[in-house]
Amino acid sequence: MRIFGISGSPRLQGTHFAVNYALNYLKEKGAEVRYFSVSRKKINFCLHCDYCIKKKEGCIHKDDMEEVYENLIWADGVIIGTPVYQGNITGQLKTLMDRCRAILAKDPKILRGKVGTAISIGGDRNGGQEIALRTIHDFYIINEMIPVGGGSFGANLGATFWSKDRGKKGVEEDEEGLRVLRKTLNRFYKVLREIKE
């Protein structure tokens, strides 16, 4: 199984750690994994210029999104992680999602049936983590993917962390966050395996 992890954080801190923790966890189960971080990447805003619709040749921008497109197409499953900014996902991650219109314009079914899950990290205990998870799940639903949360008892929509504004160290020390991440990943992997079989 091929799994693509995306960190929507402009920093290589808590989200970078959590997404890589997830990928390493699944790699130990036998998955092939790839990783992309928006940190230090050039990702231009979608202009809604309709180049992708008219030409069916991808996006008018030629930037670091080419790597994202390639890996989204390659993957069977996708893990998207984000820190919470102003109660939701980062602007960088929203731009990445907007730009996916280009591959869907070429083939509207390109992401159909792929499985997706989500990770969110807040500096506050209740800083918007669930709203960020819902935004990521909305992206999956709009693109005909299958969103998977962690199930009842602690991880309904996916994995959430409380970093206490301490970056990577805060995420590493959040034992409950790591527990719900593993719970979510086990469910994600089970659904992915069942679909593949």
C-alpha positions as CSV (number, residue, x, y, z in Angstrom):
1,M,0.0,0.0,0.0
2,R,1.2,3.4,-1.0
3,I,0.7,6.3,1.5
4,F,1.4,10.0,0.9
5,G,1.8,12.2,3.9
6,I,1.5,16.0,3.7
7,S,2.5,18.5,6.3
8,G,0.6,21.8,5.9
9,S,2.9,23.6,8.3
10,P,5.4,26.3,7.2
11,R,7.6,25.2,10.1
12,L,9.4,21.9,10.6
13,Q,8.1,21.4,14.1
14,G,5.1,19.6,15.5
15,T,3.2,18.8,12.4
16,H,6.3,17.7,10.6
17,F,7.0,15.3,13.5
18,A,3.4,14.0,13.7
19,V,3.1,13.2,10.0
20,N,6.4,11.5,9.9
21,Y,5.5,9.5,13.0
22,A,2.4,8.4,11.2
23,L,4.3,7.4,8.1
24,N,6.9,5.5,10.0
25,Y,4.2,3.7,12.0
26,L,2.6,2.6,8.7
27,K,5.9,1.8,7.1
28,E,6.5,-0.8,9.9
29,K,3.2,-2.4,8.8
30,G,4.6,-2.8,5.3
31,A,3.4,0.4,3.6
32,E,5.4,2.3,1.1
33,V,5.5,6.0,2.1
34,R,6.3,9.4,0.7
35,Y,6.3,12.8,2.4
36,F,5.8,16.4,1.4
37,S,6.1,19.5,3.5
38,V,4.9,23.0,2.4
39,S,7.8,24.4,4.4
40,R,10.1,26.4,2.2
41,K,8.2,25.4,-0.9
42,K,6.9,27.6,-3.7
43,I,3.1,27.1,-4.0
44,N,1.3,29.9,-5.9
45,F,-2.3,30.8,-5.2
46,C,-5.0,29.4,-7.5
47,L,-6.1,32.3,-9.7
48,H,-9.2,30.6,-10.9
49,C,-8.0,31.5,-14.4
50,D,-9.5,28.2,-15.8
51,Y,-6.3,27.3,-17.6
52,C,-6.7,23.8,-16.1
53,I,-10.3,23.5,-17.3
54,K,-9.7,24.8,-20.8
55,K,-6.3,23.2,-21.6
56,K,-6.6,19.9,-19.5
57,E,-2.8,20.1,-19.2
58,G,-2.5,20.8,-15.4
59,C,-2.0,24.2,-13.8
60,I,-0.7,27.4,-15.4
61,H,1.7,27.7,-12.4
62,K,4.8,25.5,-12.6
63,D,6.0,25.2,-9.0
64,D,6.4,22.7,-6.2
65,M,2.8,21.5,-6.6
66,E,4.1,19.2,-9.4
67,E,5.5,17.0,-6.6
68,V,2.1,17.0,-4.8
69,Y,0.2,16.1,-8.0
70,E,2.6,13.2,-8.7
71,N,2.3,11.8,-5.2
72,L,-1.5,12.2,-4.9
73,I,-1.9,10.2,-8.1
74,W,0.7,7.6,-6.9
75,A,-0.9,7.1,-3.5
76,D,-3.6,4.7,-2.3
77,G,-4.0,6.6,0.9
78,V,-3.3,10.2,2.0
79,I,-2.5,11.6,5.5
80,I,-2.8,15.4,5.8
81,G,-1.6,17.2,8.9
82,T,-1.9,20.8,9.9
83,P,-1.2,23.1,12.8
84,V,-4.2,25.3,13.7
85,Y,-4.1,28.9,12.5
86,Q,-6.9,31.2,13.5
87,G,-9.1,28.1,14.3
88,N,-8.6,26.2,11.1
89,I,-5.9,24.9,8.6
90,T,-2.9,27.0,7.5
91,G,-3.1,29.2,4.5
92,Q,-0.4,27.1,2.8
93,L,-2.5,24.0,3.1
94,K,-5.6,25.7,1.8
95,T,-3.6,26.9,-1.2
96,L,-2.4,23.3,-1.8
97,M,-6.0,22.1,-1.7
98,D,-7.2,24.8,-4.0
99,R,-4.5,24.0,-6.5
100,C,-5.6,20.3,-6.7
101,R,-8.3,21.6,-9.1
102,A,-5.7,21.3,-11.8
103,I,-5.4,17.5,-11.7
104,L,-9.1,17.0,-11.3
105,A,-9.7,19.1,-14.4
106,K,-7.7,16.6,-16.3
107,D,-9.5,13.6,-14.8
108,P,-12.3,14.2,-12.3
109,K,-12.0,10.7,-11.0
110,I,-8.2,10.8,-10.3
111,L,-8.7,10.8,-6.5
112,R,-11.9,8.7,-6.4
113,G,-11.7,5.9,-3.9
114,K,-8.4,6.8,-2.3
115,V,-8.5,6.8,1.5
116,G,-7.7,9.8,3.6
117,T,-7.1,10.7,7.2
118,A,-6.1,13.8,9.1
119,I,-4.0,15.2,11.9
120,S,-4.3,18.6,13.6
121,I,-2.2,20.3,16.2
122,G,-3.2,23.2,18.3
123,G,-1.3,25.3,20.8
124,D,-4.4,25.5,22.9
125,R,-6.4,22.4,24.2
126,N,-9.4,23.6,22.2
127,G,-7.8,25.7,19.5
128,G,-9.8,24.5,16.5
129,Q,-8.3,21.1,16.0
130,E,-11.7,19.5,15.1
131,I,-12.6,22.3,12.7
132,A,-9.2,21.7,11.0
133,L,-9.9,18.0,10.7
134,R,-13.4,18.7,9.2
135,T,-11.8,21.0,6.6
136,I,-9.4,18.2,5.6
137,H,-12.3,15.7,5.5
138,D,-14.3,18.1,3.3
139,F,-11.4,18.1,0.9
140,Y,-11.5,14.3,0.8
141,I,-15.3,14.3,0.3
142,I,-15.3,16.9,-2.4
143,N,-12.8,14.8,-4.4
144,E,-14.6,11.5,-3.9
145,M,-12.1,10.1,-1.5
146,I,-13.0,8.1,1.6
147,P,-12.3,10.0,4.8
148,V,-11.4,7.9,7.9
149,G,-11.4,9.0,11.5
150,G,-10.3,7.1,14.5
151,G,-13.7,6.0,15.6
152,S,-15.5,6.4,18.9
153,F,-13.8,6.9,22.3
154,G,-11.2,9.6,21.7
155,A,-10.5,10.0,18.0
156,N,-13.8,10.5,16.2
157,L,-12.6,12.7,13.3
158,G,-8.9,11.8,13.5
159,A,-5.8,12.6,15.5
160,T,-5.6,15.8,17.5
161,F,-2.7,17.1,19.5
162,W,-2.3,19.8,22.1
163,S,1.3,21.1,21.7
164,K,1.0,23.8,24.4
165,D,2.8,26.1,21.9
166,R,6.0,24.1,22.4
167,G,6.3,22.8,18.8
168,K,7.8,19.4,18.2
169,K,8.5,18.9,21.9
170,G,4.9,19.6,22.9
171,V,3.6,17.0,20.3
172,E,6.2,14.4,21.4
173,E,5.1,14.8,25.0
174,D,1.3,14.6,24.3
175,E,0.8,10.9,25.1
176,E,-3.0,11.2,24.5
177,G,-2.4,12.7,21.1
178,L,0.0,9.9,20.2
179,R,-2.5,7.3,21.4
180,V,-5.3,8.7,19.3
181,L,-3.0,9.0,16.3
182,R,-2.1,5.3,16.5
183,K,-5.9,4.5,16.9
184,T,-6.7,6.6,13.8
185,L,-3.8,5.0,11.9
186,N,-4.9,1.5,12.7
187,R,-8.4,2.3,11.4
188,F,-7.1,4.1,8.4
189,Y,-4.8,1.1,7.5
190,K,-7.6,-1.4,8.1
191,V,-10.0,0.5,5.7
192,L,-7.2,0.9,3.1
193,R,-6.3,-2.8,3.3
194,E,-10.0,-3.8,2.9
195,I,-10.5,-1.6,-0.1
196,K,-7.3,-2.9,-1.7
197,E,-8.3,-6.5,-1.2
